[in-house]
């Protein structure tokens, strides 16, 4: 899970086929921007008219500071 306050690295309109590229890539975390969206937009990658809005984060930017399991800083 990610911190919901983290600003997405990308905000794209994607069809289900193009969104699956990000879902299957372990370097990214992808989530629908609006689960109640009913109006489709054009996919930004393949121009399919059935695109939905997605927020995409690069996982390496989400792990900015790691801490040890007991709370101390890892060096």
Biopython code that builds the backbone (N, CA, C, O; Angstrom):
import numpy as np
from Bio.PDB.StructureBuilder import StructureBuilder

atoms = [
    (1, "UNK", "N", (0.830, -1.187, 0.000)),
    (1, "UNK", "CA", (0.000, 0.000, 0.000)),
    (1, "UNK", "C", (0.871, 1.247, 0.000)),
    (1, "UNK", "O", (2.020, 1.229, 0.441)),
    (2, "UNK", "N", (0.305, 2.302, -0.494)),
    (2, "UNK", "CA", (1.031, 3.563, -0.551)),
    (2, "UNK", "C", (0.380, 4.571, 0.376)),
    (2, "UNK", "O", (-0.757, 4.400, 0.816)),
    (3, "UNK", "N", (1.105, 5.594, 0.654)),
    (3, "UNK", "CA", (0.573, 6.710, 1.418)),
    (3, "UNK", "C", (-0.367, 7.487, 0.507)),
    (3, "UNK", "O", (0.057, 7.995, -0.531)),
    (4, "UNK", "N", (-1.633, 7.585, 0.882)),
    (4, "UNK", "CA", (-2.633, 8.247, 0.040)),
    (4, "UNK", "C", (-2.344, 9.731, -0.145)),
    (4, "UNK", "O", (-2.906, 10.351, -1.048)),
    (5, "UNK", "N", (-1.490, 10.311, 0.677)),
    (5, "UNK", "CA", (-1.157, 11.727, 0.543)),
    (5, "UNK", "C", (-0.027, 11.957, -0.454)),
    (5, "UNK", "O", (0.275, 13.100, -0.796)),
    (6, "UNK", "N", (0.605, 10.865, -0.927)),
    (6, "UNK", "CA", (1.693, 11.001, -1.889)),
    (6, "UNK", "C", (1.131, 11.482, -3.225)),
    (6, "UNK", "O", (0.126, 10.962, -3.709)),
    (7, "UNK", "N", (1.778, 12.463, -3.804)),
    (7, "UNK", "CA", (1.340, 13.015, -5.080)),
    (7, "UNK", "C", (1.726, 12.033, -6.185)),
    (7, "UNK", "O", (2.872, 11.587, -6.240)),
    (8, "UNK", "N", (0.783, 11.691, -7.065)),
    (8, "UNK", "CA", (1.101, 10.742, -8.142)),
    (8, "UNK", "C", (2.171, 11.293, -9.082)),
    (8, "UNK", "O", (2.230, 12.494, -9.343)),
    (9, "UNK", "N", (3.017, 10.389, -9.587)),
    (9, "UNK", "CA", (4.030, 10.788, -10.557)),
    (9, "UNK", "C", (3.400, 11.039, -11.924)),
    (9, "UNK", "O", (3.856, 11.902, -12.674)),
    (10, "UNK", "N", (2.339, 10.276, -12.247)),
    (10, "UNK", "CA", (1.636, 10.426, -13.520)),
    (10, "UNK", "C", (0.138, 10.377, -13.283)),
    (10, "UNK", "O", (-0.336, 9.656, -12.405)),
    (11, "UNK", "N", (-0.600, 11.138, -14.060)),
    (11, "UNK", "CA", (-2.053, 11.062, -14.086)),
    (11, "UNK", "C", (-2.436, 10.896, -15.545)),
    (11, "UNK", "O", (-2.324, 11.832, -16.337)),
    (12, "UNK", "N", (-2.894, 9.684, -15.901)),
    (12, "UNK", "CA", (-3.160, 9.370, -17.289)),
    (12, "UNK", "C", (-4.568, 8.839, -17.488)),
    (12, "UNK", "O", (-5.165, 8.273, -16.573)),
    (13, "UNK", "N", (-5.086, 9.026, -18.679)),
    (13, "UNK", "CA", (-6.320, 8.389, -19.103)),
    (13, "UNK", "C", (-5.918, 7.166, -19.907)),
    (13, "UNK", "O", (-5.280, 7.297, -20.951)),
    (14, "UNK", "N", (-6.285, 5.966, -19.435)),
    (14, "UNK", "CA", (-5.856, 4.723, -20.062)),
    (14, "UNK", "C", (-7.030, 3.777, -20.260)),
    (14, "UNK", "O", (-7.957, 3.751, -19.451)),
    (15, "UNK", "N", (-6.987, 2.995, -21.345)),
    (15, "UNK", "CA", (-7.946, 1.912, -21.525)),
    (15, "UNK", "C", (-7.464, 0.732, -20.686)),
    (15, "UNK", "O", (-6.366, 0.775, -20.131)),
    (16, "UNK", "N", (-8.265, -0.309, -20.590)),
    (16, "UNK", "CA", (-7.898, -1.443, -19.747)),
    (16, "UNK", "C", (-6.648, -2.159, -20.254)),
    (16, "UNK", "O", (-5.854, -2.648, -19.450)),
    (17, "UNK", "N", (-6.461, -2.228, -21.558)),
    (17, "UNK", "CA", (-5.286, -2.900, -22.119)),
    (17, "UNK", "C", (-3.999, -2.138, -21.777)),
    (17, "UNK", "O", (-3.005, -2.749, -21.384)),
    (18, "UNK", "N", (-4.013, -0.831, -21.922)),
    (18, "UNK", "CA", (-2.822, -0.033, -21.621)),
    (18, "UNK", "C", (-2.577, 0.068, -20.116)),
    (18, "UNK", "O", (-1.425, 0.141, -19.688)),
    (19, "UNK", "N", (-3.636, 0.075, -19.310)),
    (19, "UNK", "CA", (-3.472, 0.100, -17.860)),
    (19, "UNK", "C", (-2.837, -1.197, -17.368)),
    (19, "UNK", "O", (-2.115, -1.192, -16.371)),
    (20, "UNK", "N", (-3.100, -2.312, -18.061)),
    (20, "UNK", "CA", (-2.530, -3.589, -17.639)),
    (20, "UNK", "C", (-1.011, -3.596, -17.751)),
    (20, "UNK", "O", (-0.345, -4.356, -17.049)),
    (21, "UNK", "N", (-0.456, -2.761, -18.625)),
    (21, "UNK", "CA", (1.001, -2.649, -18.726)),
    (21, "UNK", "C", (1.575, -2.163, -17.401)),
    (21, "UNK", "O", (2.587, -2.683, -16.932)),
    (22, "UNK", "N", (0.935, -1.172, -16.800)),
    (22, "UNK", "CA", (1.394, -0.644, -15.517)),
    (22, "UNK", "C", (1.062, -1.604, -14.367)),
    (22, "UNK", "O", (1.856, -1.743, -13.436)),
    (23, "UNK", "N", (-0.096, -2.263, -14.421)),
    (23, "UNK", "CA", (-0.452, -3.239, -13.382)),
    (23, "UNK", "C", (0.550, -4.385, -13.327)),
    (23, "UNK", "O", (0.881, -4.865, -12.243)),
    (24, "UNK", "N", (1.033, -4.829, -14.483)),
    (24, "UNK", "CA", (1.942, -5.974, -14.545)),
    (24, "UNK", "C", (3.401, -5.613, -14.287)),
    (24, "UNK", "O", (4.219, -6.505, -14.065)),
    (25, "UNK", "N", (3.741, -4.340, -14.311)),
    (25, "UNK", "CA", (5.115, -3.900, -14.072)),
    (25, "UNK", "C", (5.294, -3.641, -12.577)),
    (25, "UNK", "O", (4.590, -2.813, -11.999)),
    (26, "UNK", "N", (6.232, -4.345, -11.958)),
    (26, "UNK", "CA", (6.436, -4.241, -10.509)),
    (26, "UNK", "C", (7.088, -2.923, -10.093)),
    (26, "UNK", "O", (7.198, -2.649, -8.898)),
    (27, "UNK", "N", (7.516, -2.112, -11.040)),
    (27, "UNK", "CA", (8.146, -0.833, -10.721)),
    (27, "UNK", "C", (7.119, 0.267, -10.468)),
    (27, "UNK", "O", (7.467, 1.346, -9.987)),
    (28, "UNK", "N", (5.838, -0.007, -10.795)),
    (28, "UNK", "CA", (4.800, 1.011, -10.672)),
    (28, "UNK", "C", (3.669, 0.543, -9.771)),
    (28, "UNK", "O", (3.401, -0.652, -9.649)),
    (29, "UNK", "N", (3.011, 1.511, -9.143)),
    (29, "UNK", "CA", (1.771, 1.280, -8.417)),
    (29, "UNK", "C", (0.715, 2.110, -9.123)),
    (29, "UNK", "O", (0.889, 3.316, -9.299)),
    (30, "UNK", "N", (-0.388, 1.471, -9.533)),
    (30, "UNK", "CA", (-1.426, 2.152, -10.304)),
    (30, "UNK", "C", (-2.756, 2.012, -9.588)),
    (30, "UNK", "O", (-3.053, 0.976, -8.993)),
    (31, "UNK", "N", (-3.556, 3.076, -9.654)),
    (31, "UNK", "CA", (-4.858, 3.084, -8.985)),
    (31, "UNK", "C", (-5.794, 3.992, -9.774)),
    (31, "UNK", "O", (-5.372, 5.019, -10.305)),
    (32, "UNK", "N", (-7.052, 3.613, -9.848)),
    (32, "UNK", "CA", (-8.047, 4.464, -10.503)),
    (32, "UNK", "C", (-8.150, 5.779, -9.744)),
    (32, "UNK", "O", (-8.180, 5.794, -8.514)),
    (33, "UNK", "N", (-8.202, 6.861, -10.468)),
    (33, "UNK", "CA", (-8.295, 8.179, -9.839)),
    (33, "UNK", "C", (-9.694, 8.429, -9.291)),
    (33, "UNK", "O", (-9.847, 9.035, -8.230)),
    (34, "UNK", "N", (-10.711, 7.966, -10.006)),
    (34, "UNK", "CA", (-12.096, 8.197, -9.607)),
    (34, "UNK", "C", (-12.901, 6.940, -9.915)),
    (34, "UNK", "O", (-13.176, 6.644, -11.078)),
    (35, "UNK", "N", (-13.276, 6.204, -8.878)),
    (35, "UNK", "CA", (-14.007, 4.955, -9.069)),
    (35, "UNK", "C", (-15.440, 5.181, -9.535)),
    (35, "UNK", "O", (-16.089, 4.238, -9.990)),
    (36, "UNK", "N", (-15.946, 6.395, -9.436)),
    (36, "UNK", "CA", (-17.315, 6.696, -9.869)),
    (36, "UNK", "C", (-17.358, 7.321, -11.261)),
    (36, "UNK", "O", (-18.415, 7.765, -11.709)),
    (37, "UNK", "N", (-16.217, 7.358, -11.948)),
    (37, "UNK", "CA", (-16.161, 7.960, -13.287)),
    (37, "UNK", "C", (-17.030, 7.157, -14.253)),
    (37, "UNK", "O", (-16.869, 5.943, -14.381)),
    (38, "UNK", "N", (-17.947, 7.838, -14.928)),
    (38, "UNK", "CA", (-18.847, 7.172, -15.871)),
    (38, "UNK", "C", (-18.626, 7.625, -17.311)),
    (38, "UNK", "O", (-19.090, 6.970, -18.245)),
    (39, "UNK", "N", (-17.933, 8.724, -17.496)),
    (39, "UNK", "CA", (-17.675, 9.239, -18.841)),
    (39, "UNK", "C", (-16.274, 8.797, -19.261)),
    (39, "UNK", "O", (-15.287, 9.095, -18.589)),
    (40, "UNK", "N", (-16.206, 8.086, -20.375)),
    (40, "UNK", "CA", (-14.923, 7.616, -20.879)),
    (40, "UNK", "C", (-14.201, 8.733, -21.606)),
    (40, "UNK", "O", (-14.819, 9.630, -22.181)),
    (41, "UNK", "N", (-12.874, 8.658, -21.567)),
    (41, "UNK", "CA", (-12.023, 9.593, -22.287)),
    (41, "UNK", "C", (-11.136, 8.803, -23.232)),
    (41, "UNK", "O", (-11.072, 7.576, -23.151)),
    (42, "UNK", "N", (-10.459, 9.493, -24.117)),
    (42, "UNK", "CA", (-9.559, 8.829, -25.052)),
    (42, "UNK", "C", (-8.293, 8.376, -24.330)),
    (42, "UNK", "O", (-7.694, 9.145, -23.579)),
    (43, "UNK", "N", (-7.888, 7.130, -24.558)),
    (43, "UNK", "CA", (-6.659, 6.604, -23.971)),
    (43, "UNK", "C", (-5.474, 7.401, -24.505)),
    (43, "UNK", "O", (-5.373, 7.631, -25.710)),
    (44, "UNK", "N", (-4.586, 7.819, -23.623)),
    (44, "UNK", "CA", (-3.450, 8.645, -24.027)),
    (44, "UNK", "C", (-2.374, 7.852, -24.754)),
    (44, "UNK", "O", (-1.496, 8.440, -25.385)),
    (45, "UNK", "N", (-2.428, 6.512, -24.676)),
    (45, "UNK", "CA", (-1.402, 5.703, -25.337)),
    (45, "UNK", "C", (-1.861, 5.181, -26.697)),
    (45, "UNK", "O", (-1.134, 5.322, -27.681)),
    (46, "UNK", "N", (-3.050, 4.583, -26.775)),
    (46, "UNK", "CA", (-3.484, 3.940, -28.018)),
    (46, "UNK", "C", (-4.672, 4.629, -28.679)),
    (46, "UNK", "O", (-5.128, 4.193, -29.736)),
    (47, "UNK", "N", (-5.176, 5.694, -28.074)),
    (47, "UNK", "CA", (-6.304, 6.481, -28.611)),
    (47, "UNK", "C", (-7.631, 5.718, -28.608)),
    (47, "UNK", "O", (-8.554, 6.090, -29.332)),
    (48, "UNK", "N", (-7.739, 4.660, -27.807)),
    (48, "UNK", "CA", (-8.991, 3.930, -27.640)),
    (48, "UNK", "C", (-9.988, 4.873, -26.955)),
    (48, "UNK", "O", (-9.605, 5.560, -26.008)),
    (49, "UNK", "N", (-11.240, 4.933, -27.393)),
    (49, "UNK", "CA", (-12.200, 5.881, -26.798)),
    (49, "UNK", "C", (-12.751, 5.446, -25.440)),
    (49, "UNK", "O", (-13.615, 6.133, -24.894)),
    (50, "UNK", "N", (-12.285, 4.334, -24.877)),
    (50, "UNK", "CA", (-12.811, 3.827, -23.604)),
    (50, "UNK", "C", (-11.784, 3.935, -22.482)),
    (50, "UNK", "O", (-11.552, 2.961, -21.764)),
    (51, "UNK", "N", (-11.167, 5.098, -22.320)),
    (51, "UNK", "CA", (-10.154, 5.295, -21.288)),
    (51, "UNK", "C", (-10.746, 5.836, -19.996)),
    (51, "UNK", "O", (-11.736, 6.568, -20.006)),
    (52, "UNK", "N", (-10.121, 5.461, -18.885)),
    (52, "UNK", "CA", (-10.474, 5.958, -17.557)),
    (52, "UNK", "C", (-9.250, 6.625, -16.947)),
    (52, "UNK", "O", (-8.125, 6.376, -17.380)),
    (53, "UNK", "N", (-9.464, 7.478, -15.938)),
    (53, "UNK", "CA", (-8.367, 8.197, -15.297)),
    (53, "UNK", "C", (-7.671, 7.313, -14.271)),
    (53, "UNK", "O", (-8.325, 6.658, -13.459)),
    (54, "UNK", "N", (-6.329, 7.298, -14.312)),
    (54, "UNK", "CA", (-5.519, 6.517, -13.388)),
    (54, "UNK", "C", (-4.429, 7.399, -12.791)),
    (54, "UNK", "O", (-3.900, 8.289, -13.458)),
    (55, "UNK", "N", (-4.100, 7.143, -11.526)),
    (55, "UNK", "CA", (-2.939, 7.738, -10.875)),
    (55, "UNK", "C", (-1.857, 6.673, -10.839)),
    (55, "UNK", "O", (-2.125, 5.520, -10.503)),
    (56, "UNK", "N", (-0.624, 7.061, -11.188)),
    (56, "UNK", "CA", (0.486, 6.119, -11.256)),
    (56, "UNK", "C", (1.646, 6.672, -10.449)),
    (56, "UNK", "O", (2.026, 7.834, -10.591)),
    (57, "UNK", "N", (2.205, 5.811, -9.593)),
    (57, "UNK", "CA", (3.368, 6.147, -8.790)),
    (57, "UNK", "C", (4.516, 5.218, -9.158)),
    (57, "UNK", "O", (4.304, 4.035, -9.426)),
    (58, "UNK", "N", (5.735, 5.757, -9.170)),
    (58, "UNK", "CA", (6.928, 4.928, -9.313)),
    (58, "UNK", "C", (7.282, 4.460, -7.908)),
    (58, "UNK", "O", (7.469, 5.284, -7.012)),
    (59, "UNK", "N", (7.376, 3.145, -7.702)),
    (59, "UNK", "CA", (7.570, 2.613, -6.353)),
    (59, "UNK", "C", (8.865, 3.076, -5.713)),
    (59, "UNK", "O", (8.926, 3.207, -4.490)),
    (60, "UNK", "N", (9.905, 3.329, -6.503)),
    (60, "UNK", "CA", (11.177, 3.759, -5.920)),
    (60, "UNK", "C", (11.063, 5.139, -5.277)),
    (60, "UNK", "O", (11.802, 5.432, -4.337)),
    (61, "UNK", "N", (10.159, 5.995, -5.755)),
    (61, "UNK", "CA", (9.996, 7.316, -5.149)),
    (61, "UNK", "C", (9.146, 7.252, -3.881)),
    (61, "UNK", "O", (9.180, 8.180, -3.073)),
    (62, "UNK", "N", (8.385, 6.176, -3.694)),
    (62, "UNK", "CA", (7.549, 6.051, -2.502)),
    (62, "UNK", "C", (8.354, 5.632, -1.285)),
    (62, "UNK", "O", (7.964, 5.917, -0.152)),
    (63, "UNK", "N", (9.467, 4.961, -1.508)),
    (63, "UNK", "CA", (10.312, 4.499, -0.403)),
    (63, "UNK", "C", (11.431, 5.495, -0.167)),
    (63, "UNK", "O", (12.598, 5.201, -0.426)),
    (64, "UNK", "N", (11.079, 6.658, 0.319)),
    (64, "UNK", "CA", (12.067, 7.713, 0.477)),
    (64, "UNK", "C", (12.959, 7.494, 1.697)),
    (64, "UNK", "O", (14.144, 7.826, 1.653)),
    (65, "UNK", "N", (12.416, 6.941, 2.785)),
    (65, "UNK", "CA", (13.216, 6.742, 3.983)),
    (65, "UNK", "C", (12.815, 5.428, 4.622)),
    (65, "UNK", "O", (11.652, 5.229, 4.971)),
    (66, "UNK", "N", (13.773, 4.536, 4.774)),
    (66, "UNK", "CA", (13.514, 3.252, 5.413)),
    (66, "UNK", "C", (13.953, 3.318, 6.865)),
    (66, "UNK", "O", (14.950, 3.955, 7.206)),
    (67, "UNK", "N", (13.193, 2.650, 7.701)),
    (67, "UNK", "CA", (13.560, 2.591, 9.107)),
    (67, "UNK", "C", (13.679, 1.140, 9.526)),
    (67, "UNK", "O", (13.086, 0.258, 8.905)),
    (68, "UNK", "N", (14.420, 0.898, 10.546)),
    (68, "UNK", "CA", (14.603, -0.432, 11.091)),
    (68, "UNK", "C", (13.308, -0.866, 11.768)),
    (68, "UNK", "O", (12.494, -0.019, 12.136)),
    (69, "UNK", "N", (13.106, -2.163, 11.939)),
    (69, "UNK", "CA", (11.853, -2.669, 12.493)),
    (69, "UNK", "C", (11.566, -2.179, 13.902)),
    (69, "UNK", "O", (10.407, -2.155, 14.316)),
    (70, "UNK", "N", (12.590, -1.787, 14.650)),
    (70, "UNK", "CA", (12.361, -1.286, 16.003)),
    (70, "UNK", "C", (12.205, 0.228, 16.014)),
    (70, "UNK", "O", (12.055, 0.824, 17.080)),
    (71, "UNK", "N", (12.238, 0.856, 14.845)),
    (71, "UNK", "CA", (12.011, 2.293, 14.775)),
    (71, "UNK", "C", (13.265, 3.109, 14.552)),
    (71, "UNK", "O", (13.174, 4.302, 14.264)),
    (72, "UNK", "N", (14.435, 2.499, 14.678)),
    (72, "UNK", "CA", (15.671, 3.255, 14.463)),
    (72, "UNK", "C", (15.988, 3.422, 12.993)),
    (72, "UNK", "O", (15.455, 2.703, 12.148)),
    (73, "UNK", "N", (16.852, 4.369, 12.689)),
    (73, "UNK", "CA", (17.233, 4.602, 11.295)),
    (73, "UNK", "C", (18.181, 3.524, 10.810)),
    (73, "UNK", "O", (19.100, 3.128, 11.527)),
    (74, "UNK", "N", (17.963, 3.053, 9.605)),
    (74, "UNK", "CA", (18.847, 2.053, 8.995)),
    (74, "UNK", "C", (19.970, 2.790, 8.311)),
    (74, "UNK", "O", (19.735, 3.785, 7.626)),
    (75, "UNK", "N", (21.184, 2.317, 8.484)),
    (75, "UNK", "CA", (22.345, 2.972, 7.892)),
    (75, "UNK", "C", (22.966, 2.129, 6.835)),
    (75, "UNK", "O", (23.960, 2.531, 6.230)),
]
sb = StructureBuilder()
sb.init_structure("model")
sb.init_model(0)
sb.init_chain("A")
sb.init_seg("    ")
for serial, (resi, resn, name, xyz) in enumerate(atoms, 1):
    if name == "N":
        sb.init_residue(resn, " ", resi, " ")
    sb.init_atom(name, np.array(xyz, "f"), 0.0, 1.0, " ", f" {name:<3s}", serial, name[0])
structure = sb.get_structure()
